[in-house]
Amino acid sequence: MRKKAKIIEIKGLRGMFMILFVATCLCAGFVVFPAKVAVYLWNHFAFNYLALPLISFWQGLLLWAAVALSVFIFNSRSKMLSFRTTAQLSDAEMKMLMDRIKIQAEARRLNSLLLKENMEKKDENETIENKDISEKHS
């Protein structure tokens, strides 16, 4: 957990209205306005120059989302998409990788067996305790 967590305190009806106002302004500034600009630009060029169909506000919203997401993906420091080929693994690397996979599978199997064994012992202990309690009350 982060040591210096930020806490936002909302006090009363005025605070609720302020949060509503900020959310509305953010939505209008980052969603509605760019979508309307996308619709206007698309319809202007589609009608006057390209003979393409006109789009509605919802289609403009999707267009804006696609443009914004594309810009975000291509400008991010850690590349989510990479257009390159990877080098093939050598036989030794492939053998080492397969050995690690086998070891992990065996470890998972042993862990599940141990977990089942512990659960069975716990159930046995509970039944023994229940028998002892019922014998004392008899």
DSSP file with accessible surface (Angstrom, degrees, kcal/mol):
  #  RESIDUE AA STRUCTURE BP1 BP2  ACC     N-H-->O    O-->H-N    N-H-->O    O-->H-N    TCO  KAPPA ALPHA  PHI   PSI    X-CA   Y-CA   Z-CA
    1    1 A M              0   0  231      0, 0.0     2,-0.1     0, 0.0     4,-0.0   0.000 360.0 360.0 360.0 146.8    0.0    0.0    0.0
    2    2 A R        -     0   0  181      1,-0.1     3,-0.5     2,-0.1     0, 0.0  -0.435 360.0-144.9 -73.2 142.4    1.2    3.5   -0.7
    3    3 A K  S    S+     0   0  210      1,-0.3     2,-0.7    -2,-0.1    -1,-0.1   0.886  94.1  43.4 -75.6 -39.2    2.5    5.5    2.3
    4    4 A K  S    S+     0   0  181      2,-0.0    -1,-0.3     0, 0.0     2,-0.1  -0.547  79.2 175.9-109.0  68.8    1.2    8.9    1.2
    5    5 A A        -     0   0   59     -2,-0.7     2,-0.4    -3,-0.5    -2,-0.0  -0.465  28.7-125.6 -73.7 141.3   -2.3    8.1   -0.1
    6    6 A K        -     0   0  176     -2,-0.1     2,-0.5     2,-0.0    -1,-0.1  -0.753  23.9-163.7 -88.9 132.7   -4.4   11.0   -1.1
    7    7 A I        -     0   0  153     -2,-0.4     2,-0.6     2,-0.0    -2,-0.0  -0.970   5.8-154.7-120.2 129.7   -7.8   11.3    0.5
    8    8 A I        -     0   0  141     -2,-0.5     2,-0.5     2,-0.0    -2,-0.0  -0.910   9.0-158.7-104.4 124.2  -10.5   13.5   -0.8
    9    9 A E        -     0   0  148     -2,-0.6     2,-0.6     2,-0.0    -2,-0.0  -0.902   0.7-160.3-106.6 126.0  -13.1   14.7    1.7
   10   10 A I        -     0   0   81     -2,-0.5     2,-0.6     6,-0.0     6,-0.0  -0.928   8.2-162.2-107.5 120.3  -16.5   15.8    0.5
   11   11 A K     >  -     0   0  151     -2,-0.6     4,-1.5     2,-0.0     3,-0.1  -0.904  43.5 -47.3-110.5 115.4  -18.4   18.0    2.9
   12   12 A G  H  > S-     0   0   58     -2,-0.6     4,-1.6     2,-0.2     5,-0.1   0.089  90.0 -44.4  70.2-169.8  -22.1   18.4    2.6
   13   13 A L  H  > S+     0   0  124      1,-0.2     4,-2.4     2,-0.2     5,-0.2   0.853 132.7  58.6 -69.0 -34.5  -24.3   19.3   -0.4
   14   14 A R  H  > S+     0   0  211      1,-0.2     4,-2.1     2,-0.2    -1,-0.2   0.901 105.6  49.9 -63.8 -40.3  -22.0   22.0   -1.6
   15   15 A G  H  X S+     0   0   17     -4,-1.5     4,-2.4     2,-0.2    -1,-0.2   0.889 109.6  51.3 -63.9 -40.5  -19.2   19.4   -1.9
   16   16 A M  H  X S+     0   0  111     -4,-1.6     4,-2.4     2,-0.2    -2,-0.2   0.918 110.6  48.3 -63.5 -43.1  -21.4   17.1   -3.9
   17   17 A F  H  X S+     0   0  129     -4,-2.4     4,-2.6     2,-0.2    -2,-0.2   0.882 110.2  52.3 -64.9 -36.2  -22.4   19.9   -6.3
   18   18 A M  H  X S+     0   0  105     -4,-2.1     4,-2.7     2,-0.2     5,-0.2   0.927 110.2  47.7 -65.7 -43.2  -18.7   20.8   -6.7
   19   19 A I  H  X S+     0   0   81     -4,-2.4     4,-2.6     2,-0.2     5,-0.2   0.925 113.0  49.1 -62.5 -43.5  -17.8   17.1   -7.6
   20   20 A L  H  X S+     0   0  105     -4,-2.4     4,-2.4     2,-0.2    -2,-0.2   0.917 112.0  49.0 -61.9 -41.9  -20.8   17.0  -10.0
   21   21 A F  H  X S+     0   0  128     -4,-2.6     4,-2.6     2,-0.2    -2,-0.2   0.933 112.4  47.0 -64.8 -45.0  -19.6   20.3  -11.6
   22   22 A V  H  X S+     0   0   68     -4,-2.7     4,-2.6     1,-0.2     5,-0.2   0.927 112.9  49.2 -64.0 -44.0  -16.0   19.2  -12.0
   23   23 A A  H  X S+     0   0   54     -4,-2.6     4,-2.5    -5,-0.2    -1,-0.2   0.914 111.9  49.1 -63.1 -41.2  -17.1   15.8  -13.4
   24   24 A T  H  X S+     0   0   84     -4,-2.4     4,-2.7    -5,-0.2    -2,-0.2   0.922 111.9  48.2 -64.4 -43.3  -19.4   17.5  -15.9
   25   25 A C  H  X S+     0   0   62     -4,-2.6     4,-2.8     2,-0.2     5,-0.2   0.913 112.4  48.7 -64.7 -41.9  -16.7   20.0  -17.0
   26   26 A L  H  X S+     0   0   92     -4,-2.6     4,-2.5     2,-0.2     5,-0.3   0.919 113.1  47.8 -63.2 -42.3  -14.2   17.2  -17.5
   27   27 A C  H  X>S+     0   0   65     -4,-2.5     5,-2.0    -5,-0.2     4,-1.8   0.923 114.8  45.6 -65.0 -42.9  -16.7   15.2  -19.5
   28   28 A A  I  <>S+     0   0   45     -4,-2.7     5,-2.6     3,-0.2    -2,-0.2   0.910 117.8  43.4 -67.3 -40.6  -17.6   18.2  -21.6
   29   29 A G  I  <5S+     0   0   42     -4,-2.8    -2,-0.2    -5,-0.2    -1,-0.2   0.840 125.9  28.5 -76.7 -33.4  -13.9   19.2  -22.2
   30   30 A F  I  <5S+     0   0  142     -4,-2.5    -2,-0.2    -5,-0.2    -1,-0.2   0.554 134.9  19.7-106.5 -10.4  -12.4   15.8  -22.8
   31   31 A V  I  X5S+     0   0   56     -4,-1.8     4,-1.7    -5,-0.3    -3,-0.2   0.688 123.0  37.6-121.6 -60.5  -15.3   13.8  -24.4
   32   32 A V  I  ><S+     0   0   51     -5,-2.0     4,-2.6     2,-0.2     5,-0.2   0.948 116.1  47.5 -69.4 -50.5  -18.1   15.9  -25.8
   33   33 A F  H  ><S+     0   0  137     -5,-2.6     4,-2.4     1,-0.2     5,-0.2   0.949 114.3  45.3 -61.5 -48.6  -16.2   18.8  -27.3
   34   34 A P  H  > S+     0   0   21      0, 0.0     4,-2.5     0, 0.0    -1,-0.2   0.884 112.7  53.0 -63.0 -33.3  -13.6   16.7  -29.1
   35   35 A A  H  X S+     0   0    0     -4,-1.7     4,-2.5     2,-0.2    -2,-0.2   0.919 109.6  47.9 -65.8 -41.4  -16.4   14.4  -30.4
   36   36 A K  H  X S+     0   0  128     -4,-2.6     4,-2.7     2,-0.2    -1,-0.2   0.898 111.6  50.3 -65.5 -38.1  -18.3   17.4  -31.8
   37   37 A V  H  X S+     0   0   55     -4,-2.4     4,-3.0    -5,-0.2     5,-0.3   0.925 110.1  50.6 -64.3 -41.6  -15.1   18.6  -33.4
   38   38 A A  H  X S+     0   0   16     -4,-2.5     4,-2.7     1,-0.2     5,-0.2   0.920 111.6  47.9 -62.5 -41.7  -14.5   15.2  -34.9
   39   39 A V  H  X S+     0   0   22     -4,-2.5     4,-2.9     2,-0.2     5,-0.3   0.941 113.1  48.0 -63.4 -46.5  -18.1   15.1  -36.3
   40   40 A Y  H  X S+     0   0  153     -4,-2.7     4,-2.5     1,-0.2    -2,-0.2   0.942 115.1  44.0 -60.9 -48.8  -17.8   18.6  -37.7
   41   41 A L  H  X S+     0   0   82     -4,-3.0     4,-2.5     2,-0.2     5,-0.3   0.927 115.7  47.5 -63.8 -45.3  -14.4   17.9  -39.4
   42   42 A W  H  X S+     0   0   95     -4,-2.7     4,-3.1    -5,-0.3     5,-0.3   0.953 115.1  44.9 -60.0 -50.4  -15.5   14.5  -40.8
   43   43 A N  H  X S+     0   0   38     -4,-2.9     4,-2.2    -5,-0.2     5,-0.3   0.875 112.5  52.4 -65.1 -35.7  -18.8   15.8  -42.1
   44   44 A H  H  X S+     0   0   62     -4,-2.5     4,-2.2    -5,-0.3     5,-0.3   0.965 118.1  35.1 -63.6 -52.0  -17.2   18.9  -43.6
   45   45 A F  H  X>S+     0   0  101     -4,-2.5     5,-2.0     1,-0.2     4,-1.9   0.869 118.2  52.3 -72.1 -35.6  -14.5   16.9  -45.5
   46   46 A A  I  <>S+     0   0    2     -4,-3.1     6,-1.4    -5,-0.3     5,-1.1   0.912 116.8  38.4 -66.4 -42.1  -16.8   14.0  -46.3
   47   47 A F  I  <5S+     0   0  153     -4,-2.2    -2,-0.2    -5,-0.3    -1,-0.2   0.915 125.5  34.4 -76.2 -43.3  -19.6   16.2  -47.8
   48   48 A N  I  <5S+     0   0   82     -4,-2.2    -3,-0.2    -5,-0.3    -2,-0.2   0.829 134.0   9.5 -85.2 -33.9  -17.4   18.7  -49.6
   49   49 A Y  I  <5S+     0   0  154     -4,-1.9    -3,-0.2    -5,-0.3    -2,-0.1   0.735 126.7  35.2-120.4 -33.0  -14.4   16.8  -50.9
   50   50 A L  I   <S-     0   0  108     -5,-2.0    -4,-0.2     2,-0.1    -3,-0.2   0.550  80.9-131.6-111.3 -12.1  -14.6   13.0  -50.5
   51   51 A A      < +     0   0   95     -5,-1.1    -4,-0.2    -6,-0.3    -5,-0.1   0.907  55.3 147.0  57.8  44.6  -18.3   12.0  -51.0
   52   52 A L        -     0   0   76     -6,-1.4    -1,-0.2   -10,-0.1    -2,-0.1  -0.694  55.4 -87.8-101.9 161.4  -18.3    9.8  -47.9
   53   53 A P        -     0   0  101      0, 0.0     2,-0.1     0, 0.0    -1,-0.1  -0.341  44.0-112.7 -67.9 151.7  -21.4    9.3  -45.7
   54   54 A L        -     0   0   99     -8,-0.1     2,-0.3    -7,-0.0   -15,-0.0  -0.466  30.1-138.5 -80.2 156.3  -22.0   11.8  -42.9
   55   55 A I        -     0   0   30    -16,-0.2     2,-0.1    -2,-0.1   -12,-0.1  -0.821   5.2-130.9-118.7 157.6  -21.7   10.7  -39.2
   56   56 A S     >  -     0   0   56     -2,-0.3     4,-2.2     1,-0.1     5,-0.2  -0.329  38.7 -91.9 -93.2-178.9  -23.7   11.3  -36.1
   57   57 A F  H  > S+     0   0   63      1,-0.2     4,-2.3     2,-0.2     5,-0.1   0.906 125.2  52.1 -61.7 -42.7  -22.5   12.4  -32.7
   58   58 A W  H  > S+     0   0  178      1,-0.2     4,-2.0     2,-0.2    -1,-0.2   0.891 110.3  48.1 -64.2 -37.9  -22.2    8.8  -31.4
   59   59 A Q  H  > S+     0   0   99      2,-0.2     4,-2.4     1,-0.2    -1,-0.2   0.874 110.5  52.2 -69.2 -34.8  -20.1    7.9  -34.4
   60   60 A G  H  X S+     0   0    0     -4,-2.2     4,-2.8     2,-0.2    -2,-0.2   0.872 106.6  54.0 -65.7 -35.7  -18.0   11.0  -33.8
   61   61 A L  H  X S+     0   0   43     -4,-2.3     4,-2.4     2,-0.2    -2,-0.2   0.923 109.8  46.7 -64.0 -42.9  -17.5    9.9  -30.2
   62   62 A L  H  X S+     0   0  126     -4,-2.0     4,-2.4     2,-0.2    -2,-0.2   0.897 111.9  51.4 -65.1 -39.3  -16.2    6.6  -31.4
   63   63 A L  H  X S+     0   0   57     -4,-2.4     4,-2.5     2,-0.2    -2,-0.2   0.934 110.9  47.7 -62.9 -44.7  -14.0    8.3  -33.9
   64   64 A W  H  X S+     0   0   81     -4,-2.8     4,-2.9     1,-0.2     5,-0.2   0.912 111.3  51.0 -62.8 -42.0  -12.6   10.5  -31.1
   65   65 A A  H  X S+     0   0   51     -4,-2.4     4,-2.6     1,-0.2     5,-0.2   0.916 110.8  48.9 -62.3 -41.6  -12.0    7.5  -28.9
   66   66 A A  H  X S+     0   0   53     -4,-2.4     4,-2.3     2,-0.2    -2,-0.2   0.922 113.9  45.6 -65.1 -42.9  -10.2    5.7  -31.7
   67   67 A V  H  X S+     0   0   71     -4,-2.5     4,-2.5     2,-0.2     5,-0.2   0.946 115.0  46.8 -65.5 -46.4   -7.9    8.7  -32.4
   68   68 A A  H  X S+     0   0   35     -4,-2.9     4,-2.4     1,-0.2    -2,-0.2   0.919 113.9  47.6 -64.3 -42.0   -7.2    9.4  -28.7
   69   69 A L  H  X S+     0   0  105     -4,-2.6     4,-2.6    -5,-0.2    -1,-0.2   0.911 111.7  50.6 -66.2 -39.3   -6.5    5.7  -28.0
   70   70 A S  H  X S+     0   0   59     -4,-2.3     4,-2.4    -5,-0.2     5,-0.2   0.928 111.4  47.4 -64.5 -43.7   -4.2    5.5  -31.0
   71   71 A V  H  X S+     0   0   78     -4,-2.5     4,-1.6     1,-0.2    -2,-0.2   0.922 112.8  49.9 -63.5 -42.0   -2.3    8.6  -30.0
   72   72 A F  H  X S+     0   0  122     -4,-2.4     4,-0.9    -5,-0.2    -2,-0.2   0.925 112.2  47.2 -62.2 -45.5   -1.9    7.2  -26.4
   73   73 A I  H >< S+     0   0   36     -4,-2.6     3,-0.5     1,-0.2     7,-0.4   0.933 115.5  43.5 -64.5 -45.1   -0.7    3.8  -27.6
   74   74 A F  H 3< S+     0   0  109     -4,-2.4    -1,-0.2     1,-0.2    -2,-0.2   0.723 117.5  45.5 -78.2 -17.7    1.9    5.2  -30.0
   75   75 A N  H 3< S+     0   0  127     -4,-1.6    -1,-0.2    -5,-0.2    -2,-0.2   0.478  84.6 112.1-101.7  -2.9    3.2    7.9  -27.7
   76   76 A S    <<  -     0   0   20     -4,-0.9     4,-0.1    -3,-0.5    -3,-0.0  -0.411  67.4-133.7 -72.5 148.6    3.5    5.8  -24.5
   77   77 A R  S    S+     0   0  244      1,-0.1     2,-0.8    -2,-0.1    -1,-0.1   0.922  97.4  55.7 -68.2 -47.8    7.0    5.2  -23.2
   78   78 A S  S    S-     0   0   95      1,-0.0     2,-0.3    -3,-0.0    -1,-0.1  -0.812  96.6-129.2 -88.6 114.7    6.5    1.5  -22.6
   79   79 A K        -     0   0  129     -2,-0.8    -5,-0.1     1,-0.2     3,-0.1  -0.476  24.8-174.1 -71.5 121.5    5.3    0.1  -25.9
   80   80 A M  S    S+     0   0  110     -7,-0.4     2,-0.4    -2,-0.3    -1,-0.2   0.774  79.9  42.7 -80.0 -30.6    2.1   -1.9  -25.7
   81   81 A L        -     0   0   89     -8,-0.3     2,-0.4    -3,-0.1    -1,-0.2  -0.948  69.8-173.1-117.0 139.8    2.4   -2.8  -29.4
   82   82 A S        -     0   0   75     -2,-0.4     2,-0.9     2,-0.1     0, 0.0  -0.997  14.6-156.1-135.1 129.3    5.7   -3.8  -31.0
   83   83 A F        +     0   0  167     -2,-0.4     2,-0.3     2,-0.0    -2,-0.0  -0.722  57.7  95.1-105.7  79.0    6.2   -4.3  -34.7
   84   84 A R        -     0   0  191     -2,-0.9     2,-0.3     0, 0.0    -2,-0.1  -0.983  69.5-110.2-156.1 163.5    9.2   -6.6  -34.9
   85   85 A T        -     0   0  134     -2,-0.3     2,-0.3     1,-0.0    -2,-0.0  -0.763  30.0-130.6 -99.5 146.7   10.0  -10.2  -35.1
   86   86 A T        -     0   0  106     -2,-0.3     2,-0.2     1,-0.1    -1,-0.0  -0.658  25.7-105.5 -94.5 152.3   11.5  -12.1  -32.2
   87   87 A A        -     0   0   92     -2,-0.3     2,-0.1     1,-0.1    -1,-0.1  -0.477  39.4-108.4 -73.1 143.8   14.5  -14.3  -32.6
   88   88 A Q        -     0   0  173     -2,-0.2     2,-0.2     1,-0.1    -1,-0.1  -0.455  34.7-109.3 -71.1 146.3   13.9  -18.0  -32.5
   89   89 A L        -     0   0   81     -2,-0.1    -1,-0.1     1,-0.1     2,-0.0  -0.536  31.1-121.6 -75.3 143.0   15.0  -19.9  -29.4
   90   90 A S     >  -     0   0   57     -2,-0.2     4,-2.6     1,-0.1     5,-0.2  -0.287  29.2-103.0 -74.9 169.3   18.0  -22.2  -29.7
   91   91 A D  H  > S+     0   0  146      1,-0.2     4,-2.5     2,-0.2     5,-0.2   0.900 122.8  50.8 -62.6 -38.7   17.6  -25.9  -28.9
   92   92 A A  H  > S+     0   0   74      2,-0.2     4,-2.4     1,-0.2    -1,-0.2   0.922 111.7  47.0 -66.1 -42.2   19.4  -25.4  -25.5
   93   93 A E  H  > S+     0   0   92      2,-0.2     4,-2.5     1,-0.2    -2,-0.2   0.903 112.3  50.4 -65.5 -39.8   17.1  -22.5  -24.6
   94   94 A M  H  X S+     0   0   86     -4,-2.6     4,-2.5     2,-0.2    -2,-0.2   0.916 110.9  48.8 -64.7 -42.3   14.0  -24.5  -25.6
   95   95 A K  H  X S+     0   0  130     -4,-2.5     4,-2.4     2,-0.2    -2,-0.2   0.924 111.9  49.2 -63.4 -43.0   15.1  -27.5  -23.5
   96   96 A M  H  X S+     0   0  115     -4,-2.4     4,-2.2     2,-0.2    -2,-0.2   0.919 111.7  49.5 -63.1 -41.1   15.8  -25.2  -20.5
   97   97 A L  H  X S+     0   0   68     -4,-2.5     4,-2.2     1,-0.2    -2,-0.2   0.926 110.9  48.6 -64.3 -43.7   12.4  -23.6  -20.9
   98   98 A M  H  X S+     0   0   86     -4,-2.5     4,-2.4     1,-0.2    -1,-0.2   0.892 109.8  53.0 -65.8 -37.2   10.6  -27.0  -21.2
   99   99 A D  H  X S+     0   0   61     -4,-2.4     4,-2.5     2,-0.2    -1,-0.2   0.917 108.8  49.5 -63.0 -42.7   12.5  -28.2  -18.1
  100  100 A R  H  X S+     0   0  140     -4,-2.2     4,-2.5     2,-0.2    -2,-0.2   0.906 110.1  51.2 -62.6 -40.1   11.3  -25.1  -16.1
  101  101 A I  H  X S+     0   0   82     -4,-2.2     4,-2.4     2,-0.2    -2,-0.2   0.925 110.6  48.6 -63.8 -42.0    7.7  -25.7  -17.3
  102  102 A K  H  X S+     0   0  137     -4,-2.4     4,-2.4     2,-0.2    -2,-0.2   0.917 111.2  49.9 -63.9 -42.5    7.9  -29.4  -16.1
  103  103 A I  H  X S+     0   0  117     -4,-2.5     4,-2.5     1,-0.2    -2,-0.2   0.926 111.3  48.8 -63.3 -42.3    9.3  -28.4  -12.7
  104  104 A Q  H  X S+     0   0   95     -4,-2.5     4,-2.4     1,-0.2    -2,-0.2   0.905 111.0  50.3 -64.9 -39.0    6.6  -25.8  -12.2
  105  105 A A  H  X S+     0   0   47     -4,-2.4     4,-2.2     2,-0.2    -1,-0.2   0.918 111.5  48.1 -64.8 -42.1    3.9  -28.3  -13.2
  106  106 A E  H  X S+     0   0   85     -4,-2.4     4,-2.7     2,-0.2    -2,-0.2   0.912 110.9  51.0 -64.6 -41.5    5.3  -30.8  -10.7
  107  107 A A  H  X S+     0   0   44     -4,-2.5     4,-2.6     2,-0.2    -2,-0.2   0.913 109.8  50.2 -63.0 -41.5    5.5  -28.2   -8.0
  108  108 A R  H  X S+     0   0  158     -4,-2.4     4,-2.2     2,-0.2    -1,-0.2   0.917 111.1  49.2 -61.6 -41.4    1.8  -27.2   -8.6
  109  109 A R  H  X S+     0   0  122     -4,-2.2     4,-2.2     1,-0.2    -2,-0.2   0.937 112.3  47.2 -65.6 -44.0    0.8  -30.9   -8.4
  110  110 A L  H  X S+     0   0   80     -4,-2.7     4,-2.6     1,-0.2     5,-0.2   0.899 110.4  52.9 -65.0 -39.5    2.7  -31.4   -5.1
  111  111 A N  H  X S+     0   0  106     -4,-2.6     4,-2.4     1,-0.2    -1,-0.2   0.910 109.2  48.7 -61.1 -42.6    1.2  -28.2   -3.7
  112  112 A S  H  X S+     0   0   52     -4,-2.2     4,-2.4     2,-0.2    -1,-0.2   0.904 111.4  50.3 -67.0 -37.2   -2.3  -29.4   -4.5
  113  113 A L  H  X S+     0   0   79     -4,-2.2     4,-2.5     2,-0.2    -2,-0.2   0.925 111.8  47.5 -64.5 -44.3   -1.6  -32.8   -2.9
  114  114 A L  H  X S+     0   0   92     -4,-2.6     4,-2.6     2,-0.2    -2,-0.2   0.899 111.2  51.4 -62.5 -39.6   -0.2  -31.2    0.3
  115  115 A L  H  X S+     0   0  112     -4,-2.4     4,-2.2    -5,-0.2    -2,-0.2   0.931 111.0  47.4 -64.1 -43.1   -3.2  -28.9    0.4
  116  116 A K  H  X S+     0   0  131     -4,-2.4     4,-2.4     2,-0.2    -2,-0.2   0.920 112.1  50.7 -63.3 -42.4   -5.6  -31.8    0.1
  117  117 A E  H  X S+     0   0   91     -4,-2.5     4,-2.4     1,-0.2    -2,-0.2   0.924 110.6  48.7 -62.9 -42.8   -3.7  -33.8    2.8
  118  118 A N  H  X S+     0   0   94     -4,-2.6     4,-2.2     1,-0.2    -1,-0.2   0.895 111.1  50.4 -64.1 -39.2   -3.8  -30.8    5.2
  119  119 A M  H  X S+     0   0   95     -4,-2.2     4,-2.4     2,-0.2    -2,-0.2   0.907 110.0  50.2 -65.7 -40.6   -7.5  -30.4    4.6
  120  120 A E  H  X S+     0   0  119     -4,-2.4     4,-2.5     2,-0.2    -2,-0.2   0.917 111.1  48.8 -64.8 -41.9   -8.2  -34.1    5.3
  121  121 A K  H  X S+     0   0  107     -4,-2.4     4,-2.5     2,-0.2    -2,-0.2   0.908 111.0  50.8 -63.3 -39.6   -6.1  -33.9    8.5
  122  122 A K  H  X S+     0   0  115     -4,-2.2     4,-2.2     2,-0.2    -2,-0.2   0.927 110.5  48.5 -64.8 -42.7   -8.1  -30.9    9.6
  123  123 A D  H  X S+     0   0   83     -4,-2.4     4,-2.3     2,-0.2    -2,-0.2   0.902 111.2  50.7 -63.0 -41.6  -11.4  -32.6    8.9
  124  124 A E  H  X S+     0   0  114     -4,-2.5     4,-2.4     1,-0.2    -2,-0.2   0.926 110.1  49.8 -62.6 -42.6  -10.2  -35.7   10.9
  125  125 A N  H  X S+     0   0   90     -4,-2.5     4,-2.5     1,-0.2    -2,-0.2   0.899 110.6  50.0 -63.5 -40.2   -9.3  -33.5   13.8
  126  126 A E  H  X S+     0   0   87     -4,-2.2     4,-2.5     2,-0.2    -1,-0.2   0.909 110.9  48.4 -66.3 -40.8  -12.6  -31.7   13.8
  127  127 A T  H  X S+     0   0   74     -4,-2.3     4,-2.3     2,-0.2    -2,-0.2   0.906 111.9  49.9 -67.4 -37.3  -14.5  -35.1   13.7
  128  128 A I  H  X S+     0   0   86     -4,-2.4     4,-2.5     2,-0.2    -2,-0.2   0.934 112.3  47.8 -64.5 -43.5  -12.4  -36.4   16.6
  129  129 A E  H  X S+     0   0  117     -4,-2.5     4,-2.4     1,-0.2    -2,-0.2   0.911 111.2  50.7 -63.4 -40.6  -13.1  -33.2   18.6
  130  130 A N  H  X S+     0   0  101     -4,-2.5     4,-2.5     2,-0.2    -1,-0.2   0.895 110.4  49.5 -65.1 -37.8  -16.8  -33.5   17.8
  131  131 A K  H  X S+     0   0  128     -4,-2.3     4,-2.4     2,-0.2    -2,-0.2   0.922 110.8  50.1 -65.5 -43.0  -16.8  -37.1   19.0
  132  132 A D  H  X S+     0   0   75     -4,-2.5     4,-2.0     2,-0.2    -2,-0.2   0.919 112.2  47.2 -61.5 -42.4  -15.0  -36.1   22.2
  133  133 A I  H  X S+     0   0   87     -4,-2.4     4,-1.7     1,-0.2    -2,-0.2   0.930 113.0  48.0 -66.1 -43.1  -17.5  -33.3   22.9
  134  134 A S  H  X S+     0   0   63     -4,-2.5     4,-0.8     1,-0.2    -1,-0.2   0.876 111.1  51.3 -68.2 -33.3  -20.5  -35.6   22.2
  135  135 A E  H  < S+     0   0  131     -4,-2.4     3,-0.2     1,-0.2    -1,-0.2   0.874 108.5  51.8 -69.7 -35.5  -19.1  -38.3   24.4
  136  136 A K  H  < S+     0   0  173     -4,-2.0    -1,-0.2     1,-0.2    -2,-0.2   0.858 110.0  49.0 -68.6 -34.4  -18.6  -35.8   27.3
  137  137 A H  H  <        0   0  157     -4,-1.7    -1,-0.2    -5,-0.2    -2,-0.2   0.676 360.0 360.0 -79.9 -15.6  -22.2  -34.6   27.0
  138  138 A S     <        0   0  135     -4,-0.8    -3,-0.0    -3,-0.2    -4,-0.0  -0.256 360.0 360.0 -77.6 360.0  -23.6  -38.2   27.0
